[in-house]
Amino acid sequence: MTKFRLTRKERMALERLRKDAKDKLEYIRATCLLMRWRDRKAREVAKELSISMGAVFKWEASFRRNGIDALMTKRPPGRPSVKKKEARRLMPEMMKKDPQAFGFLKGRWVVRDVSKALKSEGVEINPTQVHGILHDLGLSYKRPKLDVKSNDPNYYRKAKEVRNYKQVAPALEKKGFS
């Protein structure tokens, strides 16, 4: 079996890809090839990186044919989402309004409620997509925290109400109450 060889330029490109990788798979692919360059056996590399031996050989061959571009994660092909575009248009104005105007009991927007409000506007989109769009638009949101911290003399009564609400909230949500 022949040793997996890299030129200095290829090795530097792989190290740069590994250092700058924003995608987990790109990092693993670059690491895999660098490990093979250091005379590690395919079986060892596969086991250490939790990948198949077939992937190790596939990435090596692909790298030989197409260079560093073969290791990059490509954007999946397909038509752009129409719903996402509409949600992206509606969200900024909607987020300026109080959630209570849309029938929610909370005083702050949460991702789940943004998704429900968009659905009421005719754009059915899941919370994961909402989270991504909010991030892309630079809009902030809060995760609901149901904690009572106060010097209030009624603290214990309020804390008990919050605990009770935490237990009941999932059932209320299933029945359609926010």
Secondary structure, DSSP 8 states (H G I E B T S, - for coil): -------HHHHHHHHHHHHH--SHHHHHHHHHHHHHHTT--HHHHHHHHT--HHHHHHHHHHHHHHGGGGGS-----S---HHHHHHHHHHHHHHHS-GGGGT-S-SS--HHHHHHHHHHTT----HHHHHHHHHHHT--------------TTHHHHHHHHHHHHHHHHHHHHTT--
